[in-house]
Amino acid sequence: MATLEVNKDQLRLIQRALDFYSRVGMGQFSVIKEHPTFEKHLADICRPDREPIVGDTTPQGKILEIKNDKALIAGSVKNKMWNAAHEWKKLKDVKLSTDYSKYHKIRDNVDNQITEVRNNLINDHSVGRNGSWGIHNKKVDETCREAFDIIQVIRHEFWKANEKRSEVTVDSHIMLTTKDSNNIKVKL
């Protein structure tokens, strides 16, 4: 038996990595778009590449005024109430909001390309864009099921640590399926 000591954030990263691994193994290639590197990059490249002007939106709010190389940005929604406080930011530090029509156009294009690649790898062109094999499909490698079992144990531990947990969520129960799954132990 091996032991690995990590903090909670590192454990969540391990969970995410195993989830990524098992999903790719089932043919859910579209998860590549959800990798933080690509999500951040795509959001950044889909921002307008120009100087901000009055009326533009930023993640913090709308630009109301520009003067002296600063932008006055409208207060944002906080605690479900409008915060009337506005903030002056240096113009060079103002990030414009992502153009989501451009963002989704790129993601749709990637989805189409990923689907073609996945269908070539599995030699089945009848599988739709959002289709995949299930975790228990005989074509899915056993290591994907092992990864899935480890994910279940990890997320169940996080569920147990949550004071506001619900009994009707997928993390409230564990259904292990691989031969060595009973040896998986996680402790928060």
LUMNURO-290479 format. One record per residue: x, y, z of N, C-alpha, C in turn; residue in one letter. Coordinates in steps of 0.001 Angstrom, whole numbers, plus 524288, in hexadecimal, padded with zeros to 5 digits. Atoms other than C-alpha are relative to their C-alpha. Example, Ala and Ser with C-alpha at 12.3 -4.5 7.8 and 13.67 -1.06 7.14 Angstrom:
2
{atom {8037A, 7FB5A, 80000}, {8300C, 7EE6C, 81E78}, {80384, 804B0, 80000}, A}
{atom {7FCCC, 7FB5A, 7FFC4}, {83566, 7FBDC, 81BE4}, {7FCFE, 80442, 802DA}, S}
This chain:
188
{atom {80358, 7FB69, 80000}, {80000, 80000, 80000}, {80380, 804CD, 80000}, M}
{atom {7FD14, 7FB12, 80055}, {80516, 80D80, 7FC7D}, {7FCDA, 8044B, 802A8}, A}
{atom {80281, 7FB8B, 7FD78}, {80230, 81A38, 803AD}, {801D5, 804FA, 7FD57}, T}
{atom {7FEDB, 7FAF7, 8025D}, {8018C, 827BE, 7FDCC}, {7FD81, 80427, 80364}, L}
{atom {80234, 7FBCA, 7FCD2}, {7FFDA, 833E8, 80625}, {7FFD5, 804F6, 7FCC6}, E}
{atom {800D1, 7FB35, 802F6}, {7FA25, 83FD7, 7FF75}, {7FC19, 80361, 802F3}, V}
{atom {803FB, 7FCA4, 7FD9E}, {7F226, 84BA9, 8036B}, {7FAE5, 7FF70, 7FCF0}, N}
{atom {8052A, 80096, 80278}, {7E3BE, 84D1C, 7FFB0}, {7FFF9, 801F0, 7FA5B}, K}
{atom {7FFD0, 7FE03, 80563}, {7E69C, 8555D, 7F3A8}, {802C7, 7FC2A, 7FC63}, D}
{atom {7FD29, 803DF, 8031F}, {7F068, 84B4E, 7EED1}, {7FC9F, 7FB26, 7FF25}, Q}
{atom {80387, 8047E, 8008D}, {7E678, 84086, 7F160}, {7FBD2, 8011F, 7FBE7}, L}
{atom {803DC, 7FE89, 8040B}, {7DC6D, 847E3, 7E934}, {80286, 7FFD9, 7FA8E}, R}
{atom {7FD3E, 80042, 80502}, {7E6A0, 84907, 7DE61}, {800A8, 7FA55, 7FE40}, L}
{atom {7FF97, 80593, 80142}, {7E8F8, 83A60, 7DEF1}, {7FAB8, 7FDFB, 7FE1C}, I}
{atom {80546, 8018F, 80199}, {7DA40, 83860, 7DE16}, {7FEE0, 801EA, 7FA7E}, Q}
{atom {800F6, 7FDD3, 80539}, {7D963, 84162, 7D249}, {80348, 7FD34, 7FBE0}, R}
{atom {7FC94, 802B0, 803BF}, {7E4F1, 83AAE, 7CBAD}, {7FDEE, 7FA82, 7FECC}, A}
{atom {80233, 80538, 800D2}, {7DEF6, 82D3B, 7CDA7}, {7FAE5, 80041, 7FCF5}, L}
{atom {804E1, 7FF48, 802E4}, {7D1DE, 83230, 7C8C0}, {8013E, 800F1, 7FA3B}, D}
{atom {7FE49, 7FEDC, 80557}, {7D8A2, 83797, 7BC9A}, {801B9, 7FAEE, 7FD52}, F}
{atom {7FDF8, 804EB, 80219}, {7DFA6, 82A92, 7BA7C}, {7FB8E, 7FC37, 7FEAE}, Y}
{atom {80433, 803CC, 800F1}, {7D364, 8224F, 7BBE3}, {7FC57, 801D9, 7FBAA}, S}
{atom {8037D, 7FDF9, 80411}, {7CB3D, 82B40, 7B337}, {80274, 7FF80, 7FA8F}, R}
{atom {7FD60, 800A9, 8050D}, {7D54A, 82B4B, 7A844}, {7FFE0, 7FA42, 7FE6D}, V}
{atom {80025, 80598, 80113}, {7D5D2, 81C7C, 7A95B}, {7FAAD, 7FE08, 7FE43}, G}
{atom {8054C, 8016F, 801B7}, {7C712, 81BF1, 7A74F}, {7FE99, 8029C, 7FAD3}, M}
{atom {8010C, 7FD4A, 804E6}, {7C819, 8249B, 79B5A}, {7FD9A, 80562, 800B1}, G}
{atom {80214, 7FABE, 7FF05}, {7C3AE, 83143, 7A1C6}, {8045C, 80401, 7FF39}, Q}
{atom {7FB8F, 7FCA4, 80140}, {7CE3B, 83911, 79AF1}, {7FEE2, 805C6, 800E5}, F}
{atom {8014A, 7FA73, 7FF60}, {7C6E3, 845D9, 79C91}, {801C7, 80230, 8053C}, S}
{atom {7FE10, 7FE0D, 7FAF8}, {7CC0D, 8469F, 7AA94}, {80512, 80318, 7FF5E}, V}
{atom {7FB2A, 7FD0D, 800E9}, {7D8A5, 84C03, 7A4AE}, {7FEF0, 805DB, 8004E}, I}
{atom {8015D, 7FA6F, 7FFEC}, {7D193, 85915, 7A35E}, {7FF76, 8020D, 8058D}, K}
{atom {800D6, 7FE66, 7FA97}, {7CF30, 85944, 7B211}, {8050F, 80043, 8031E}, E}
{atom {7FAFA, 7FF9A, 7FD49}, {7DD9A, 85882, 7B576}, {80102, 805C5, 80118}, H}
{atom {7FF46, 7FA79, 7FE9D}, {7E0F7, 86527, 7BCB3}, {8038C, 80302, 7FC44}, P}
{atom {7FC81, 7FD58, 803AB}, {7EBFA, 86851, 7B334}, {7FCFC, 801FE, 7FB51}, T}
{atom {802C5, 7FE96, 804C1}, {7E2E7, 86857, 7A78B}, {7FB53, 80387, 8011E}, F}
{atom {80464, 7FC94, 7FE98}, {7D728, 86E68, 7AE74}, {801DD, 805A0, 80098}, E}
{atom {7FDE7, 7FAB8, 7FF19}, {7DF62, 87A05, 7B2D5}, {801F7, 80265, 7FAED}, K}
{atom {7FDDE, 7FE03, 804E9}, {7E65F, 87B5A, 7A5D5}, {7FBA1, 801A0, 7FC4A}, H}
{atom {80448, 7FED9, 8038A}, {7D9C7, 87AEB, 79E1F}, {7FD0E, 804E7, 801C4}, L}
{atom {8029F, 7FB4F, 7FE03}, {7D33B, 884F6, 7A6F4}, {80347, 804DB, 7FEDD}, A}
{atom {7FC86, 7FB8B, 80101}, {7DF23, 88DCE, 7A554}, {8002F, 8017A, 7FA3C}, D}
{atom {7FF85, 7FEB0, 80596}, {7E043, 88CC4, 7968C}, {7FAD3, 801E1, 7FDAD}, I}
{atom {80517, 7FE3D, 801EA}, {7D1C4, 88F79, 7951E}, {7FE64, 80546, 80252}, C}
{atom {80105, 7FAAC, 7FE1D}, {7D2C0, 89C96, 79BF5}, {8015F, 803C0, 7FB91}, R}
{atom {7FE95, 7FC23, 803F6}, {7D297, 8A869, 79302}, {80596, 801F8, 800E0}, P}
{atom {7FA8B, 7FE4B, 7FFB3}, {7E0A7, 8AC4E, 79002}, {80056, 805BC, 7FE4E}, D}
{atom {7FFF1, 7FA6D, 8012B}, {7DF40, 8BAFD, 790A4}, {7FFBB, 802FC, 80524}, R}
{atom {80087, 7FCA5, 7FB67}, {7DF2F, 8C660, 79A08}, {7FA4A, 80010, 801BE}, E}
{atom {80568, 7FFBA, 7FE1B}, {7D31C, 8C677, 7A2BE}, {7FD93, 8055A, 7FECF}, P}
{atom {802E2, 7FB1F, 800D6}, {7C8B3, 8D0A2, 79FE7}, {7FB46, 80011, 803A9}, I}
{atom {804A3, 7FF7B, 7FCBD}, {7BD15, 8D5CF, 7A798}, {7FBB7, 7FC80, 7FDC1}, V}
{atom {80427, 80397, 8019B}, {7B227, 8CBC0, 7A730}, {801C9, 7FA59, 7FFA8}, G}
{atom {7FDFF, 8055D, 80012}, {7BB15, 8BFDE, 7A659}, {7FEDE, 7FD5B, 80534}, D}
{atom {800AF, 802EA, 7FB24}, {7B8E5, 8B524, 7B042}, {8051A, 7FD5D, 8017D}, T}
{atom {7FB81, 802B6, 7FDC1}, {7C337, 8AF5A, 7B90F}, {7FDD0, 7FBF2, 803C6}, T}
{atom {801FD, 803B9, 7FC1F}, {7C238, 8A3F7, 7C27B}, {7FE14, 802AA, 80503}, P}
{atom {8019D, 7FD36, 7FB4B}, {7C096, 8AE34, 7CD45}, {7FB1F, 80363, 7FF2A}, Q}
{atom {8047D, 7FCAF, 80123}, {7B5FB, 8B610, 7C681}, {800DB, 80329, 7FB0A}, G}
{atom {7FFE3, 7FCC9, 804B8}, {7B36C, 8C014, 7BBDB}, {80375, 804D4, 800C7}, K}
{atom {7FCD2, 7FB43, 7FFC7}, {7BCD7, 8CB33, 7B8B5}, {7FC69, 804B0, 7FF40}, I}
{atom {80378, 7FB78, 8000C}, {7B5B1, 8D7C4, 7BBEE}, {802AF, 804F0, 7FE06}, L}
{atom {7FD2F, 7FB37, 8014F}, {7C04F, 8E1D9, 7B9A9}, {805C8, 7FEB7, 7FF7D}, E}
{atom {7FA5E, 80092, 8008E}, {7CE68, 8E2E9, 7B53B}, {80268, 8056E, 80037}, I}
{atom {7FD13, 7FB16, 7FFDD}, {7D784, 8EDFD, 7B914}, {80517, 7FF28, 802FD}, K}
{atom {7FAD3, 80042, 7FD82}, {7E5B3, 8EFE3, 7BD0B}, {80231, 7FA72, 8001C}, N}
{atom {7FE1D, 8056B, 8006F}, {7E94A, 8E216, 7B868}, {7FD9D, 7FC4F, 80406}, D}
{atom {802D3, 80360, 7FC63}, {7DF53, 8DC3C, 7C1AE}, {7FA77, 7FF36, 7FE05}, K}
{atom {80562, 8013C, 80173}, {7D22E, 8D5B5, 7BFC4}, {7FCBE, 7FF74, 804F0}, A}
{atom {803B3, 80095, 7FBB4}, {7C6A3, 8D706, 7C8EC}, {7FC80, 7FB63, 7FEA8}, L}
{atom {802EE, 804D1, 80100}, {7C07D, 8C98D, 7C9E5}, {7FB80, 7FFA1, 803DA}, I}
{atom {804BF, 8005B, 7FCD1}, {7B29A, 8C7B9, 7CED8}, {80095, 7FBBF, 80413}, A}
{atom {8000A, 803F4, 7FBED}, {7B0B6, 8C05E, 7DB76}, {7FD5D, 7FB15, 7FE0F}, G}
{atom {8021C, 804FD, 801BC}, {7AD38, 8B21B, 7DA1E}, {7FC09, 7FDF9, 803EF}, S}
{atom {803C9, 80270, 7FC82}, {7A301, 8A95D, 7E02C}, {8030E, 7FD19, 80439}, V}
{atom {7FD92, 802AE, 7FB96}, {7A76D, 8A529, 7EDA0}, {7FBC2, 7FEA4, 803E7}, K}
{atom {803D3, 801C5, 7FC29}, {79F86, 89D63, 7F752}, {7FA61, 800E3, 7FE2C}, N}
{atom {8052D, 7FF94, 80263}, {793BE, 89DF0, 7EE1C}, {7FDB0, 8057D, 8006C}, K}
{atom {801D0, 7FA98, 7FFDC}, {792E7, 8ACB1, 7EF95}, {803CA, 8033F, 7FCC6}, M}
{atom {7FC8D, 7FCA5, 80308}, {79839, 8B765, 7E6D8}, {8036C, 80310, 803B9}, W}
{atom {7FC47, 7FCE7, 7FD08}, {7A462, 8BD75, 7EC6D}, {800DF, 80504, 7FCE1}, N}
{atom {7FFAF, 7FB0A, 802DD}, {7A437, 8CBD4, 7E8B0}, {80594, 801F8, 7FF71}, A}
{atom {7FA9B, 7FE26, 80042}, {7B2D2, 8CD4C, 7EA9F}, {80250, 7FEEC, 7FAA4}, A}
{atom {7FD50, 8008E, 804F4}, {7BA28, 8CFAE, 7DE0F}, {805D6, 80029, 80113}, H}
{atom {7FA66, 80061, 7FF29}, {7C897, 8CD46, 7DC68}, {802E6, 80260, 7FB62}, E}
{atom {7FC87, 7FDF2, 80409}, {7D2E5, 8D4E4, 7D4FD}, {80488, 7FC30, 7FF73}, W}
{atom {7FBA3, 80386, 80118}, {7DCCC, 8CBC9, 7CE96}, {80379, 80278, 7FBE3}, K}
{atom {7FC70, 7FE39, 80411}, {7E8E3, 8CEFD, 7C6D5}, {7FE59, 7FD75, 7FAE0}, K}
{atom {801CA, 801DF, 80515}, {7E54E, 8CDAD, 7B895}, {80323, 7FB48, 7FE29}, L}
{atom {7FCAD, 80465, 801A8}, {7F0CE, 8C48A, 7B626}, {7FEA3, 7FAF1, 802DB}, K}
{atom {80170, 8049E, 7FCED}, {7EB69, 8BB2E, 7C08D}, {7FA6D, 7FE10, 7FEED}, D}
{atom {80569, 80178, 8011A}, {7DD91, 8BA92, 7BB11}, {7FFEF, 7FB91, 7FC01}, V}
{atom {800D5, 8046C, 8038D}, {7DA10, 8AD7B, 7B4F3}, {7FA6D, 8003A, 7FE1C}, K}
{atom {8054C, 8001F, 8021F}, {7CE7C, 8AD57, 7ABE1}, {7FDBA, 7FA80, 8009B}, L}
{atom {802A1, 8050B, 7FF83}, {7C471, 8A282, 7AD13}, {800D5, 7FCB2, 7FB21}, S}
{atom {7FF80, 803C1, 80440}, {7C596, 89666, 7A4BB}, {7FB72, 8008C, 7FC3B}, T}
{atom {8040C, 8000D, 80415}, {7BE19, 896A9, 797DE}, {7FE2A, 7FA57, 7FF8E}, D}
{atom {801B0, 80568, 7FFAD}, {7B626, 88A6C, 79A32}, {7FDEF, 7FDCE, 7FAE6}, Y}
{atom {80187, 8022F, 80518}, {7B10A, 88949, 78C4F}, {804DB, 7FDD9, 7FD45}, S}
{atom {7FB10, 801E2, 80231}, {7BF30, 88809, 787C4}, {801DC, 7FB2A, 802FF}, K}
{atom {7FE6D, 80446, 7FC87}, {7C239, 87F28, 7935B}, {7FD23, 7FAF2, 7FE89}, Y}
{atom {80311, 804B1, 8013F}, {7B71A, 875B7, 79018}, {800DF, 7FE2D, 7FA6B}, H}
{atom {7FEE1, 8018B, 80568}, {7BA30, 875E2, 7819A}, {80502, 7FCB3, 7FFDB}, K}
{atom {7FB18, 80300, 7FFC7}, {7C815, 8713F, 78484}, {7FF0B, 7FABB, 80293}, I}
{atom {8011A, 804ED, 7FD44}, {7C32B, 86701, 78E36}, {7FCE3, 7FC3E, 7FC89}, R}
{atom {80300, 8035B, 80391}, {7B94B, 861E0, 78448}, {80385, 7FDAF, 7FBC8}, D}
{atom {7FC4C, 801DA, 803EE}, {7C402, 860DA, 77A0C}, {8037B, 7FBB4, 8024E}, N}
{atom {7FCBE, 803EB, 7FD5B}, {7CCAA, 85985, 783C5}, {7FCE1, 7FB07, 800ED}, V}
{atom {80357, 80496, 7FF26}, {7C14C, 8507D, 78735}, {7FF89, 7FCB3, 7FB10}, D}
{atom {80073, 802DC, 804EF}, {7BF90, 84CE1, 778F3}, {8050C, 7FD24, 7FEAB}, N}
{atom {7FAF6, 80279, 80124}, {7CE12, 84A1A, 77740}, {80122, 7FB8C, 803CD}, Q}
{atom {7FF1C, 8040A, 7FC0B}, {7CEFE, 8426E, 783FC}, {7FC94, 7FB3D, 7FEF2}, I}
{atom {80389, 80457, 80131}, {7C333, 83A41, 7802C}, {8022F, 7FCB3, 7FB8E}, T}
{atom {7FDB3, 802D8, 80471}, {7C9AE, 836AF, 7734A}, {804B7, 7FCC2, 801C4}, E}
{atom {7FB64, 802CE, 7FE02}, {7D661, 832F3, 77A34}, {7FE4B, 7FB50, 80348}, V}
{atom {801E2, 8043E, 7FCA5}, {7CF22, 82AF9, 78482}, {7FD9D, 7FBA0, 7FCC6}, R}
{atom {80293, 803FC, 80331}, {7C6E6, 823F1, 77A4E}, {803E9, 7FCF0, 7FCB7}, N}
{atom {7FBDA, 802D7, 802BF}, {7D32B, 8208C, 77298}, {802BD, 7FC34, 803AE}, N}
{atom {7FD58, 8036A, 7FC3E}, {7D987, 81B0C, 77ED5}, {7FCAC, 7FB51, 80194}, L}
{atom {8035C, 80460, 7FE60}, {7CDCD, 812CD, 7829D}, {7FDC6, 7FD12, 7FB49}, I}
{atom {801B8, 80277, 804DC}, {7CB09, 80F5A, 77454}, {7FA16, 7FF71, 7FFD4}, N}
{atom {805B4, 7FFFD, 80014}, {7BCCC, 8130D, 7758F}, {7FE34, 80594, 7FEED}, D}
{atom {801A5, 7FABA, 8017B}, {7B781, 81EDF, 76E50}, {7FA37, 800F1, 800FA}, H}
{atom {80588, 7FF45, 7FEB5}, {7A9A7, 81CE1, 77332}, {7FF50, 80297, 80552}, S}
{atom {80057, 7FDAD, 7FACA}, {7ACDE, 82228, 780C7}, {7FFA9, 805F2, 7FF5B}, V}
{atom {800DD, 7FA62, 80081}, {7A78C, 82FFC, 781BE}, {803DB, 80339, 80320}, G}
{atom {7FC60, 7FC45, 7FD96}, {7AEA6, 83BFA, 7867E}, {80032, 7FF7A, 805EA}, R}
{atom {80012, 8006D, 7FA4F}, {7AA66, 83A2D, 7949E}, {7FFBE, 7FA56, 801E1}, N}
{atom {80044, 80582, 7FE94}, {7AAA5, 82B5C, 79469}, {8053C, 7FDF9, 801F6}, G}
{atom {7FB37, 8029E, 7FE3A}, {7B47A, 8225A, 79AD2}, {7FE7C, 7FA91, 801E1}, S}
{atom {800EF, 80505, 7FD89}, {7B5FC, 814D4, 7A03B}, {7FEE6, 800F0, 805CC}, W}
{atom {800B6, 7FFAF, 7FA5B}, {7B18A, 81288, 7AE23}, {804D2, 7FDD8, 802BD}, G}
{atom {7FB66, 801AB, 7FD00}, {7BB78, 80FD6, 7B8D4}, {8007E, 7FA09, 80011}, I}
{atom {7FFCE, 805B8, 7FFC8}, {7B7D2, 8015C, 7B8A5}, {80002, 7FD63, 7FAA2}, H}
{atom {7FFA8, 80239, 8053F}, {7B891, 7FF94, 7A9EA}, {804E8, 7FCA4, 7FFB4}, N}
{atom {7FB8D, 803A2, 8003D}, {7C185, 7F40C, 7A6F5}, {804A3, 80244, 7FCFA}, K}
{atom {7FBBE, 7FD97, 802FA}, {7C97C, 7FCA7, 79DAD}, {80322, 803E9, 80337}, K}
{atom {7FD54, 7FC44, 7FC9A}, {7CD22, 80600, 7A8B5}, {8040A, 7FD14, 80344}, V}
{atom {7FBC9, 80288, 7FD1B}, {7DA18, 802A2, 7AF0D}, {7FEC1, 7FFBF, 805D8}, D}
{atom {800FE, 800E2, 7FA6C}, {7D974, 7FD4B, 7BCEB}, {8023D, 8046B, 80361}, E}
{atom {7FDB6, 7FBBD, 7FCEA}, {7E237, 80860, 7C1B5}, {7FC42, 804A2, 80079}, T}
{atom {803E8, 7FBCC, 7FFB1}, {7D722, 811DD, 7BEC0}, {7FC1D, 7FEE3, 8045E}, C}
{atom {80387, 80174, 7FBBC}, {7CE43, 80A50, 7C7FC}, {802C8, 80075, 8053F}, R}
{atom {7FD01, 7FF52, 7FB29}, {7D905, 80A27, 7D23C}, {80041, 805C7, 8017A}, E}
{atom {7FFE8, 7FA59, 7FF12}, {7DA5B, 818DA, 7D0C9}, {7FAA9, 801D0, 801FA}, A}
{atom {80550, 7FE8C, 7FE77}, {7CB8D, 81A20, 7D1E2}, {7FEE9, 7FE65, 805A7}, F}
{atom {800BB, 801B8, 7FA99}, {7CB7B, 81238, 7DE8B}, {802DC, 80397, 803CF}, D}
{atom {7FD06, 7FC77, 7FCA0}, {7D60F, 81ADA, 7E46D}, {7FD32, 80546, 80063}, I}
{atom {802F9, 7FB15, 80009}, {7CE4B, 826EC, 7E063}, {7FB63, 7FF91, 803C1}, I}
{atom {80491, 800A8, 7FCA2}, {7C244, 82182, 7E73E}, {80172, 8003D, 805C5}, Q}
{atom {7FE54, 80005, 7FA87}, {7C9B2, 81F44, 7F3E7}, {80187, 8058A, 801AC}, V}
{atom {7FE58, 7FAAA, 7FEB9}, {7CFC6, 82CE1, 7F386}, {7FB46, 8038F, 80097}, I}
{atom {80474, 7FC63, 7FFB3}, {7C319, 833FE, 7F09A}, {7FC5D, 7FEA4, 80484}, R}
{atom {80332, 80181, 7FB81}, {7BC09, 82C16, 7FB17}, {80256, 80234, 8050B}, H}
{atom {7FD7C, 7FDB7, 7FB5E}, {7C606, 830A9, 80529}, {7FEDE, 805DA, 8005C}, E}
{atom {8015A, 7FA70, 80002}, {7C3BD, 83EC6, 8010F}, {7FA3B, 800B6, 8016D}, F}
{atom {8058B, 7FFCC, 7FEAB}, {7B51C, 83C24, 80206}, {7FF47, 7FF6E, 805E2}, W}
{atom {8007F, 800E4, 7FA5C}, {7B692, 836DF, 80FE6}, {801CD, 804C3, 8031C}, K}
{atom {7FDED, 7FB6C, 7FD47}, {7BE46, 84317, 813C1}, {7FC84, 804CD, 7FF63}, A}
{atom {80373, 7FB93, 80107}, {7B393, 84C18, 80E85}, {7FB6C, 7FFF0, 803D6}, N}
{atom {80438, 7FFBB, 7FC25}, {7AA66, 8505B, 81970}, {7FAA3, 80085, 7FD78}, E}
{atom {804FA, 7FF2F, 802B3}, {79FCC, 853AE, 80F79}, {7FEF3, 7FBC0, 7FBF0}, K}
{atom {8007B, 80429, 803E1}, {7A072, 846A5, 80857}, {7FA64, 7FE18, 7FF72}, R}
{atom {80521, 8022C, 80142}, {794AF, 84071, 801F1}, {800A5, 7FA33, 7FEE0}, S}
{atom {7FFE3, 805AA, 800E3}, {7918A, 83201, 80164}, {7FEBA, 7FE85, 7FA61}, E}
{atom {801C7, 80147, 80545}, {78CCB, 832F5, 7F357}, {803E4, 80197, 7FBC5}, V}
{atom {7FC0F, 7FE9D, 803DC}, {7997B, 836F8, 7EC9F}, {80362, 7FB44, 7FEBE}, T}
{atom {7FCDE, 8047F, 801A0}, {7A29B, 82DD7, 7E539}, {80487, 7FEE2, 803B4}, V}
{atom {7FB9A, 800CE, 7FC7A}, {7AD4C, 82FDD, 7EF41}, {7FE67, 7FDCB, 80550}, D}
{atom {801CE, 801F1, 7FAE9}, {7A4C9, 82B1F, 7FA98}, {800A2, 7FA1F, 80095}, S}
{atom {7FF5D, 805B1, 7FFDF}, {7A6F2, 81CD7, 7F70E}, {8048E, 7FE6E, 7FC7C}, H}
{atom {7FBB7, 80212, 80326}, {7B1E7, 814AF, 7F17C}, {7FE4F, 7FABA, 7FDDD}, I}
{atom {800FF, 8051A, 80262}, {7B024, 80981, 7E7ED}, {804F8, 7FE72, 7FD1C}, M}
{atom {7FAF0, 80174, 8022A}, {7BD8E, 803D0, 7E58E}, {7FF78, 7FB42, 7FC78}, L}
{atom {800BE, 8041F, 803DF}, {7BF87, 7FACE, 7DA0E}, {804E9, 7FCED, 7FEA4}, T}
{atom {7FB3F, 802CD, 80181}, {7CDBF, 7F6AF, 7D8CC}, {801CC, 7FC6A, 80466}, T}
{atom {7FE8A, 8041B, 7FC40}, {7D437, 7EB32, 7DF97}, {802E9, 80212, 804CA}, K}
{atom {7FD03, 7FDF9, 7FB87}, {7DD4E, 7F34F, 7E84F}, {7FD93, 804DD, 8026E}, D}
{atom {8025A, 7FB16, 7FE41}, {7D3B8, 7FE45, 7EB05}, {7FF18, 80046, 805E3}, S}
{atom {800DA, 7FFE6, 7FA50}, {7D159, 7FA40, 7F924}, {804E4, 8019E, 802F0}, N}
{atom {7FB25, 7FE4F, 7FD81}, {7DF94, 7FDA8, 7FBF8}, {800D4, 805E5, 7FFBD}, N}
{atom {7FF68, 7FA5D, 80095}, {7DD9A, 80C01, 7F87A}, {7FE3E, 802A1, 8050F}, I}
{atom {80136, 7FD3A, 7FB1D}, {7DE1A, 81453, 804C1}, {801AA, 805B0, 7FF66}, K}
{atom {7FEEC, 7FA65, 8000B}, {7DD3D, 8231C, 8056C}, {7FE04, 80223, 80532}, V}
{atom {8018A, 7FDAA, 7FB0F}, {7DCD4, 82AEC, 811FA}, {80126, 805CB, 7FFC8}, K}
{atom {7FF2E, 7FA4D, 7FFE0}, {7DACF, 8399B, 812D6}, {8019A, 801BE, 80566}, L}
